[in-house]
Amino acid sequence: MSTTRQTPPVYENILETIGRTPLVKLHKTVEGIPGTVYAKVEYFNPGHSTKDRMALKMVEDAERAGLLKPGGTIIECTSGNTGMGLALAAVVKGYKLICTLSDKQSKEKMDVLRALGAEIYVCPTNVAPDHPDSYYSVARRLNAEIPNSYFPNQYDNLSNREAHYETTGPEIWEQTEGKITHFIVGVGTGGTISGVAKYLKEKNPAIQIWGVDSYGSVFKKYHETGVFDTSEIYGYITEGIGEDILPKNVDFDLIDRFEKVTDRDGALAARELARQEGLLLGYSCGSALQGLRQLKDELPADAVSVVLFHDHGSRYVGKIYNDDWMRERGFLKETTGNLAEAVAGHKHLPLLTIQPEEPLMNAVVAMKRHSISQLPVHDGQRFVGSITESHIIQALTEEGRGMDTLVKHVMGAPFPVLPGSASVQEGIAALSKEQNALLIEWAPGKHHILSKHDLLTRIA
Ligand SMILES: Cc1ncc(COP(=O)(O)O)c(C=O)c1O
């Protein structure tokens, strides 16, 4: 898989340099992972991310379809990288570009878009996608208001995944000489994973496709159960992966499994890639590597894994590469503050649960005896709900039920489950008005509970 040096080509314009990115073997950061691991380093694209590929394809497909006309305005909601690819296309082809971004995106991304002449609208992150202020809705509104404008909509525009089917997939197949066994990548719009997966599975259906998701996103649960569970949705920090919607570009049938990675583990893995491999990469690249590490026991000894790294680290220097930013979030290893540490004091005690078929009376007795305010509901296989003092009071008063009512008729949604490696801040982000507690998986299959009160005392 080595190449001889060739005279670099001369190009007509910057757009022609998109694609044909290198595959780089990983060493120290993948010690203990079976087989060989290669990185598809997408920051070699001129806009420093893989999204250049799909941005150009969306623009050219729209031109061909007559949706984008000379002098037109492109309007897109973007986490930054698609905006960058669109900006390059807009500059070279003479279009105006407006990007709507959520306020959790790094300032660097916004400044870079402005440098390329784009107009930026910053929208709040913590609103539902259909809220009029969300970055999806603002893009739609501007598209309706501005004449001769085109809204590519990277989430549902299938030119997105087609770009990766036409270019990224074939490159990976050829670069590994058809030896790839596993492809691992973060999933946002789903374009990268679905396009690459389609090409690779057509070549060899045995190739495993693993999607990396974030805590706070709906993908993993939807893939495993077919349920779009809104209780999975909460704020998180990692940029570019995970969603609170199901974009049309995600082809769930082509994805073999999803793995969730915490904000903290993704950030730490990205820092390791910089210091141990010389790869200064974006946040979601750390998540992708960490996803592979978490699944290493599933890999055969002769695996040839390819992890796609979406973008460059320059856009994250004020975040994951800034020690103060990391420390404030409890992400640095030397700081205490992960959830396993928060439950360490009561790990020796059994986790108290109640079954859905038990009467409310049993819940009340257990709460009184152990001086607790909530219980996870477990049906012997999995957590199916939760019962709190508020549920019980509401059932007895407003609903006029008796103490013999079964727990399953009164219980609320299950408590969110987070791994022990998540930070206390991530735990707090996962709580909502309705959720009183979290379940911490501190070892495989072993859970403990943390109440709102427990979490607040960790930060006060
Ligand atoms: C940094 C980063 N990582 C991962 C992704 C996810 O890629 P895709 O949208 O193709 O699923 C994106 C997409 O915007 C991104 O910008």
The ligand as a MOL file (V3000), in Angstrom:
LIG
                    3D

  0  0  0     0  0            999 V3000
M  V30 BEGIN CTAB
M  V30 COUNTS 16 16 0 0 0
M  V30 BEGIN ATOM
M  V30 1 C -16.5460 17.4230 12.0160 0
M  V30 2 C -17.5580 16.5070 11.4380 0
M  V30 3 N -17.5610 15.2210 11.8160 0
M  V30 4 C -18.4790 14.3600 11.3510 0
M  V30 5 C -19.4750 14.7590 10.4790 0
M  V30 6 C -20.4940 13.7580 10.0150 0
M  V30 7 O -20.4330 13.4780 8.6300 0
M  V30 8 P -21.7510 13.1650 7.8410 0
M  V30 9 O -22.5850 14.4070 7.8610 0
M  V30 10 O -21.3200 12.8140 6.4570 0
M  V30 11 O -22.4490 12.0370 8.5210 0
M  V30 12 C -19.5100 16.0970 10.0600 0
M  V30 13 C -20.5870 16.5760 9.2040 0
M  V30 14 O -20.9080 17.7370 9.1180 0
M  V30 15 C -18.5300 16.9880 10.5360 0
M  V30 16 O -18.5190 18.2760 10.1670 0
M  V30 END ATOM
M  V30 BEGIN BOND
M  V30 1 1 1 2
M  V30 2 1 2 3
M  V30 3 2 2 15
M  V30 4 2 3 4
M  V30 5 1 4 5
M  V30 6 1 5 6
M  V30 7 2 5 12
M  V30 8 1 6 7
M  V30 9 1 7 8
M  V30 10 2 8 9
M  V30 11 1 8 10
M  V30 12 1 8 11
M  V30 13 1 12 13
M  V30 14 1 12 15
M  V30 15 2 13 14
M  V30 16 1 15 16
M  V30 END BOND
M  V30 END CTAB
M  END
